[in-house]
Amino acid sequence: MDIKGKTILITGGASGIGLEAAKQFLEHGAKVIITGRNEHKLNAAKKLYPNLVAIKSDVANADDAISLFNQVKELGGIDILYNNAGVGVPP
């Protein structure tokens, strides 16, 4: 799959697997938007990869989800969603 020029949104993209995926997508010419709850981690990721777009957002918060949708819409939308973050609920 050719992702050059595609816009990818990665939830939970500020560290770990999400950040590694962002790095690899950037290397293949994609525009990458990452989200996460921790602003410090988002800023650190942006410092490592200045081409990233970093948006603070918590997937468990409905208001954050609406805000994220609106911000992504303003950026022109996305082609691919990489849902790396989830909501854990104790049994």
C-alpha positions as CSV (number, residue, x, y, z in Angstrom):
1,M,0.0,0.0,0.0
2,D,1.4,3.4,-1.0
3,I,0.8,5.9,1.9
4,K,2.8,8.7,0.5
5,G,0.7,11.9,0.8
6,K,-1.9,10.2,2.9
7,T,-3.0,11.6,6.2
8,I,-3.0,9.2,9.1
9,L,-4.4,9.8,12.6
10,I,-2.9,7.7,15.4
11,T,-4.6,7.6,18.7
12,G,-2.2,7.0,21.6
13,G,0.6,8.1,19.3
14,A,2.8,9.9,21.8
15,S,4.8,6.8,22.9
16,G,5.4,3.1,22.4
17,I,3.9,1.3,19.4
18,G,1.9,4.4,18.4
19,L,5.0,6.6,18.2
20,E,7.0,3.9,16.3
21,A,4.1,3.6,13.8
22,A,4.1,7.4,13.4
23,K,7.9,7.4,12.8
24,Q,7.5,4.7,10.1
25,F,4.6,6.4,8.4
26,L,6.5,9.7,8.3
27,E,9.4,7.8,6.7
28,H,7.1,6.6,4.0
29,G,5.9,10.2,3.2
30,A,2.6,10.3,5.1
31,K,1.3,13.3,7.0
32,V,0.8,12.0,10.6
33,I,-1.4,13.3,13.3
34,I,-0.9,11.8,16.8
35,T,-3.2,12.1,19.8
36,G,-2.7,11.3,23.5
37,R,-3.7,12.4,27.0
38,N,-0.2,13.4,28.1
39,E,0.9,16.8,26.8
40,H,4.5,16.3,27.9
41,K,4.7,13.1,25.8
42,L,3.1,14.8,22.9
43,N,5.6,17.7,23.0
44,A,8.5,15.2,23.3
45,A,7.2,13.3,20.3
46,K,6.8,16.6,18.3
47,K,10.4,17.5,19.3
48,L,11.7,14.1,17.9
49,Y,9.6,14.3,14.8
50,P,8.8,18.0,13.9
51,N,6.6,17.0,11.0
52,L,4.1,15.4,13.4
53,V,0.8,17.2,14.2
54,A,0.1,16.5,17.9
55,I,-3.3,17.0,19.4
56,K,-4.0,16.5,23.1
57,S,-7.1,14.3,23.3
58,D,-8.5,11.5,25.6
59,V,-10.4,8.8,23.7
60,A,-12.5,8.2,26.8
61,N,-13.7,11.8,26.9
62,A,-16.7,12.6,24.6
63,D,-15.9,16.3,24.6
64,D,-12.3,15.5,23.6
65,A,-13.6,13.3,20.8
66,I,-15.8,16.0,19.4
67,S,-12.9,18.5,19.6
68,L,-10.5,16.1,17.9
69,F,-13.0,15.5,15.1
70,N,-13.3,19.3,14.5
71,Q,-9.6,19.9,14.6
72,V,-8.9,17.0,12.2
73,K,-11.7,18.3,9.9
74,E,-10.0,21.7,9.9
75,L,-6.7,20.0,8.9
76,G,-8.4,18.5,5.9
77,G,-9.6,15.2,7.3
78,I,-7.8,11.8,7.3
79,D,-7.3,8.9,5.0
80,I,-6.4,6.3,7.6
81,L,-7.2,5.8,11.3
82,Y,-4.7,3.9,13.4
83,N,-6.7,3.2,16.6
84,N,-3.8,2.5,19.0
85,A,-5.5,3.8,22.1
86,G,-8.4,2.2,23.9
87,V,-10.6,2.6,27.0
88,G,-10.0,0.0,29.6
89,V,-12.8,-0.8,32.0
90,P,-12.3,-3.1,35.0
91,P,-14.5,-6.2,34.9
